[in-house]
Amino acid sequence: MRPVVFVHGVRTSSAIWTEQVAAMERAGHPVVTVDLPGHGTRAHERFSLAAAHRAIDEAVETCAMPPLLVGMSLGGYMSLAYAALHQPKLAGLVLAGCTTEPRGKPLSLYRRVAAQLVRTFRPSTTSWHVVTDMLTSVHGHSSLADLRRLLVPVWFVNGARDLLRLDERRFLAAHPGSTLTVVPGVGHDVNLCAPAAFNRVLAEALHALRPTALHGAA
């Protein structure tokens, strides 16, 4: 069965994936959840793009076959950047809450989203330096350029009320064949507020990545 690797958003942790981990394990898929530097079990580490890549790579390397890489918010941007450098290691990506190019005004929106998540979930193991580190790391980085390099399939998922969906159409155009699911009535944290809808996208992606589906066999 296809492994699944999950990468969380800013100032949260791998704990946000509880519903998805349970659904994937029920379906028989091996699951690995990543704590990014500055978060969860890696709260003592400083965040950087290179450190985030190392954390994701450690998880991917544990998989018996190329996994489906799933990233939410900051985890989506980091998964996309990782995939641009290491796509032979991956089967595909599901990316949520990260269809805004992280430049200029969107960076201030990202800060607002991070503050909203903190007010809602009150994580106790992170501090605001991780937000500064994150903004410094992504400054000048082009997620659209990362996306244009990819040959693996990509599925996008956004909440309809998400502040970070300004460039949805540009992201879709940057990767012909990618798909977008917009979940009504929810905001940025779509996997938490609409787990059933999010899990359906995961199931569809995993179905599409089956060897029989990829090769047209019966």
Rosetta blueprint (number, residue, H / E / L):
1 M L
2 R L
3 P L
4 V E
5 V E
6 F E
7 V E
8 H L
9 G L
10 V L
11 R L
12 T L
13 S L
14 S H
15 A H
16 I H
17 W H
18 T H
19 E H
20 Q H
21 V H
22 A H
23 A H
24 M H
25 E H
26 R H
27 A L
28 G L
29 H L
30 P L
31 V E
32 V E
33 T E
34 V E
35 D L
36 L L
37 P L
38 G L
39 H L
40 G H
41 T H
42 R H
43 A L
44 H L
45 E L
46 R L
47 F L
48 S L
49 L H
50 A H
51 A H
52 A H
53 H H
54 R H
55 A H
56 I H
57 D H
58 E H
59 A H
60 V H
61 E H
62 T L
63 C L
64 A L
65 M L
66 P L
67 P L
68 L E
69 L E
70 V E
71 G E
72 M E
73 S L
74 L H
75 G H
76 G H
77 Y H
78 M H
79 S H
80 L H
81 A H
82 Y H
83 A H
84 A H
85 L H
86 H H
87 Q H
88 P H
89 K H
90 L L
91 A L
92 G E
93 L E
94 V E
95 L E
96 A E
97 G L
98 C L
99 T L
100 T L
101 E L
102 P L
103 R L
104 G L
105 K H
106 P H
107 L H
108 S H
109 L H
110 Y H
111 R H
112 R H
113 V H
114 A H
115 A H
116 Q H
117 L H
118 V H
119 R H
120 T H
121 F H
122 R L
123 P L
124 S L
125 T L
126 T L
127 S L
128 W L
129 H H
130 V H
131 V H
132 T H
133 D H
134 M H
135 L H
136 T H
137 S H
138 V H
139 H L
140 G L
141 H L
142 S L
143 S H
144 L H
145 A H
146 D H
147 L H
148 R H
149 R L
150 L L
151 L L
152 V L
153 P L
154 V E
155 W E
156 F E
157 V E
158 N E
159 G E
160 A L
161 R L
162 D L
163 L L
164 L L
165 R L
166 L L
167 D L
168 E H
169 R H
170 R H
171 F H
172 L H
173 A H
174 A H
175 H L
176 P L
177 G L
178 S L
179 T E
180 L E
181 T E
182 V E
183 V E
184 P L
185 G L
186 V L
187 G L
188 H L
189 D L
190 V H
191 N H
192 L H
193 C H
194 A L
195 P H
196 A H
197 A H
198 F H
199 N H
200 R H
201 V H
202 L H
203 A H
204 E H
205 A H
206 L H
207 H H
208 A H
209 L L
210 R L
211 P H
212 T H
213 A H
214 L H
215 H H
216 G L
217 A L
218 A L
